Amino acid sequence: INVKDVLISLGLATEEGIKNAGVLFFAKDPRRHILQCETIAVSFKGAKRVDILDRNEIQNDLWTQYKDSMIFLRKHLNVRTEIKGIDRKDIYDIPLEALREAVANALIHRDYSMRGTSIMVEVHEDKVIIKNPGGFPNGMSKDKLGNLSVRRNELIADIFARMHRVERMGSGFKRIREHMEAAGLPFPTITSDEFFFIEFQRPTARIAKEHDKQ
């Protein structure tokens, strides 16, 4: 297999050289070329960003950043096991399917031109926050989420779609809503300025608040 021909067929390179999206997915050390290619996963003690329990600076290709972010989240979320007959199912306090959509969205839509920035995956006692550099792309706003697809990085979105991690139609936020509703949890809070923030409330925080009211 000629690697150059494969990259060209995927739109990640031309006869003149490899594109940035190709570097982000296939370079051995993408940060040599794009310094801000990084996801930082952090677990905090309590609800404030003060005491760090665990930290992982993921500086590999985008696929590795996606996988390692999910490994980190599974490590630090609460999980219970349901056994029905011979089937065993691990249920996390936030649906992993919703978090996968959010992590993929952060990698696809971050503004890779913003130097000195990183994607952040934060696990707090009461919430999980995923934030990426770059707010809403032009033409997108909060009220259009789930109804309109505007991709900041078309080639990156295409590769994630080829790996069956997102849909080309851009229905990620609809699926997040479906997974959260199925788990009896509220849709995450979304805000945007120079960064895009999606905040998932952990059920443990909700239970604690309900207990305080009693």
FIMAR-728217 format. One record per residue (C-alpha): residue number from 1; residue in three letters; x negated, y, z negated. Coordinates in Angstrom, 2 decimals. Layout:
REM residues N
   pos   code        xx        yy        zz
   NUM    ALA         X         Y         Z
...
END
This chain:
REM residues 214
   pos   code        xx        yy        zz
     1    ILE      0.00      0.00      0.00
     2    ASN     -1.31      3.41      0.95
     3    VAL     -0.72      5.63     -2.09
     4    LYS     -0.88      8.80     -0.01
     5    ASP      1.85      7.54      2.33
     6    VAL      4.06      6.59     -0.64
     7    LEU      3.68     10.04     -2.22
     8    ILE      4.44     11.71      1.12
     9    SER      7.54      9.53      1.57
    10    LEU      8.75     10.60     -1.89
    11    GLY      8.18     14.25     -1.03
    12    LEU      5.49     14.51     -3.70
    13    ALA      2.65     15.22     -1.29
    14    THR      1.89     16.50      2.19
    15    GLU     -0.98     15.77      4.54
    16    GLU     -2.77     18.70      2.90
    17    GLY     -2.52     17.44     -0.68
    18    ILE     -0.39     16.46     -3.66
    19    LYS      2.37     18.74     -5.00
    20    ASN      2.78     19.78     -8.63
    21    ALA      5.59     17.25     -9.12
    22    GLY      3.25     14.51     -7.90
    23    VAL      0.63     15.62    -10.41
    24    LEU      3.19     15.60    -13.23
    25    PHE      4.20     12.01    -12.49
    26    PHE      1.08     10.33    -11.18
    27    ALA     -2.08     12.16    -12.24
    28    LYS     -4.24     10.27    -14.74
    29    ASP     -4.56     13.42    -16.85
    30    PRO     -1.90     15.91    -15.67
    31    ARG     -2.99     18.55    -18.22
    32    ARG     -6.27     18.98    -16.32
    33    HIS     -4.15     20.54    -13.58
    34    ILE     -1.06     21.81    -15.43
    35    LEU     -2.08     22.63    -19.00
    36    GLN      1.46     23.08    -20.31
    37    CYS      2.48     19.53    -19.31
    38    GLU      3.23     18.41    -22.86
    39    THR      6.01     17.25    -25.16
    40    ILE      5.57     17.64    -28.91
    41    ALA      7.72     15.38    -31.09
    42    VAL      7.95     16.33    -34.77
    43    SER      9.82     14.90    -37.75
    44    PHE     10.42     17.31    -40.63
    45    LYS     11.27     16.67    -44.25
    46    GLY     14.56     18.40    -45.08
    47    ALA     16.43     20.87    -42.89
    48    LYS     13.71     23.50    -42.41
    49    ARG     10.66     23.53    -40.16
    50    VAL      8.21     23.44    -43.08
    51    ASP      7.04     20.01    -44.22
    52    ILE      5.97     17.73    -41.37
    53    LEU      6.43     13.98    -41.83
    54    ASP      5.21     12.86    -38.42
    55    ARG      3.96     14.49    -35.22
    56    ASN      3.12     13.18    -31.76
    57    GLU      1.63     15.35    -29.02
    58    ILE      2.55     13.53    -25.80
    59    GLN      0.26     14.82    -23.05
    60    ASN      0.69     12.14    -20.41
    61    ASP      2.76     11.96    -17.23
    62    LEU      6.46     12.82    -17.36
    63    TRP      7.60      9.19    -17.47
    64    THR      5.39      8.53    -20.50
    65    GLN      6.64     11.73    -22.14
    66    TYR     10.20     10.48    -21.66
    67    LYS      9.50      6.99    -23.03
    68    ASP      7.39      8.14    -25.99
    69    SER      9.95     10.79    -26.96
    70    MET     12.63      8.12    -27.16
    71    ILE     10.32      5.82    -29.17
    72    PHE      9.76      8.70    -31.61
    73    LEU     13.49      9.38    -31.94
    74    ARG     14.30      5.71    -32.58
    75    LYS     11.57      5.65    -35.23
    76    HIS     12.98      8.58    -37.18
    77    LEU     16.75      8.21    -36.81
    78    ASN     18.92      6.17    -39.14
    79    VAL     20.14      2.87    -37.72
    80    ARG     22.64      0.26    -38.79
    81    THR     23.28     -3.16    -37.32
    82    GLU     26.63     -4.61    -36.33
    83    ILE     26.93     -8.35    -35.74
    84    LYS     29.92     -9.67    -33.82
    85    GLY     29.74    -13.39    -33.24
    86    ILE     26.32    -14.06    -31.76
    87    ASP     25.87    -10.47    -30.58
    88    ARG     23.79     -7.99    -32.55
    89    LYS     23.91     -4.26    -31.86
    90    ASP     21.79     -1.49    -33.37
    91    ILE     23.76      1.74    -33.81
    92    TYR     21.80      4.95    -34.38
    93    ASP     23.26      7.94    -36.18
    94    ILE     23.09      9.85    -32.88
    95    PRO     23.82      7.79    -29.74
    96    LEU     20.56      7.03    -27.95
    97    GLU     22.34      7.37    -24.62
    98    ALA     23.12     11.03    -25.37
    99    LEU     19.55     11.70    -26.50
   100    ARG     18.14     10.07    -23.36
   101    GLU     20.18     12.46    -21.25
   102    ALA     18.95     15.43    -23.29
   103    VAL     15.27     14.42    -23.11
   104    ALA     15.48     13.78    -19.37
   105    ASN     17.24     17.13    -18.92
   106    ALA     14.44     18.91    -20.79
   107    LEU     11.75     17.32    -18.60
   108    ILE     13.64     17.98    -15.38
   109    HIS     14.67     21.56    -16.05
   110    ARG     11.77     23.04    -18.00
   111    ASP      9.94     25.97    -16.44
   112    TYR      6.48     24.52    -15.82
   113    SER      5.10     27.96    -14.97
   114    MET      5.45     29.20    -18.58
   115    ARG      1.92     28.89    -19.93
   116    GLY      1.27     28.12    -23.58
   117    THR      4.61     26.32    -24.04
   118    SER      5.73     22.76    -24.69
   119    ILE      8.93     20.77    -24.77
   120    MET      9.86     20.20    -28.42
   121    VAL     11.68     17.19    -29.82
   122    GLU     12.47     17.93    -33.48
   123    VAL     14.03     15.55    -35.99
   124    HIS     15.40     17.25    -39.11
   125    GLU     17.33     15.76    -42.00
   126    ASP     20.58     17.27    -40.68
   127    LYS     20.00     17.63    -36.95
   128    VAL     17.95     16.81    -33.87
   129    ILE     16.85     19.69    -31.64
   130    ILE     15.44     19.32    -28.14
   131    LYS     14.19     22.49    -26.49
   132    ASN     12.41     23.23    -23.25
   133    PRO     10.77     26.35    -21.83
   134    GLY     13.04     28.10    -19.37
   135    GLY     16.66     29.05    -20.04
   136    PHE     19.53     28.41    -17.68
   137    PRO     18.44     28.31    -14.01
   138    ASN     19.83     31.05    -11.79
   139    GLY     23.49     30.35    -11.08
   140    MET     24.01     28.27    -14.22
   141    SER     25.62     29.32    -17.51
   142    LYS     26.96     27.62    -20.62
   143    ASP     30.56     27.56    -19.40
   144    LYS     29.50     25.77    -16.20
   145    LEU     27.76     22.85    -17.93
   146    GLY     29.14     19.56    -16.70
   147    ASN     30.89     21.19    -13.74
   148    LEU     27.96     22.59    -11.78
   149    SER     24.52     21.17    -11.04
   150    VAL     21.64     23.62    -10.56
   151    ARG     18.21     22.01    -10.56
   152    ARG     15.13     24.03    -11.34
   153    ASN     12.82     21.20    -10.23
   154    GLU     14.43     19.24     -7.41
   155    LEU     11.57     16.79     -6.86
   156    ILE     11.31     15.92    -10.57
   157    ALA     15.08     15.39    -10.72
   158    ASP     14.89     13.11     -7.68
   159    ILE     12.21     10.88     -9.24
   160    PHE     14.19     10.54    -12.48
   161    ALA     17.25      9.64    -10.40
   162    ARG     15.24      7.00     -8.51
   163    MET     14.28      5.52    -11.89
   164    HIS     18.00      5.47    -12.82
   165    ARG     17.56      7.84    -15.74
   166    VAL     19.82     10.58    -14.39
   167    GLU     22.51     10.90    -11.74
   168    ARG     21.85     12.97     -8.65
   169    MET     25.25     14.62     -9.11
   170    GLY     24.07     16.27    -12.33
   171    SER     26.71     14.83    -14.68
   172    GLY     24.40     14.51    -17.69
   173    PHE     26.34     16.83    -20.00
   174    LYS     29.58     15.01    -19.24
   175    ARG     27.94     11.76    -20.27
   176    ILE     26.55     13.36    -23.43
   177    ARG     30.09     14.45    -24.32
   178    GLU     31.45     10.96    -23.66
   179    HIS     28.82      9.23    -25.80
   180    MET     29.24     11.70    -28.67
   181    GLU     33.03     11.44    -28.61
   182    ALA     32.84      7.63    -28.58
   183    ALA     30.70      7.83    -31.73
   184    GLY     33.11     10.28    -33.36
   185    LEU     30.54     13.08    -33.29
   186    PRO     30.83     16.70    -32.08
   187    PHE     29.33     17.86    -28.81
   188    PRO     25.88     19.34    -29.48
   189    THR     25.37     23.09    -29.81
   190    ILE     23.72     24.65    -26.75
   191    THR     21.98     28.02    -26.64
   192    SER     19.65     29.59    -24.13
   193    ASP     17.26     32.54    -23.86
   194    GLU     13.72     32.05    -22.57
   195    PHE     14.14     28.50    -23.88
   196    PHE     17.00     26.01    -23.59
   197    PHE     18.14     24.51    -26.92
   198    ILE     20.40     21.52    -27.48
   199    GLU     21.14     20.69    -31.13
   200    PHE     22.73     17.42    -32.24
   201    GLN     24.27     17.30    -35.71
   202    ARG     23.38     14.17    -37.63
   203    PRO     26.33     12.47    -39.38
   204    THR     24.38     12.28    -42.64
   205    ALA     24.55     16.09    -42.82
   206    ARG     28.29     16.09    -42.20
   207    ILE     28.89     13.46    -44.91
   208    ALA     26.80     15.46    -47.37
   209    LYS     28.83     18.62    -46.67
   210    GLU     32.11     16.75    -47.12
   211    HIS     30.84     15.33    -50.42
   212    ASP     29.89     18.82    -51.66
   213    LYS     33.46     20.01    -51.04
   214    GLN     34.94     17.29    -53.26
END
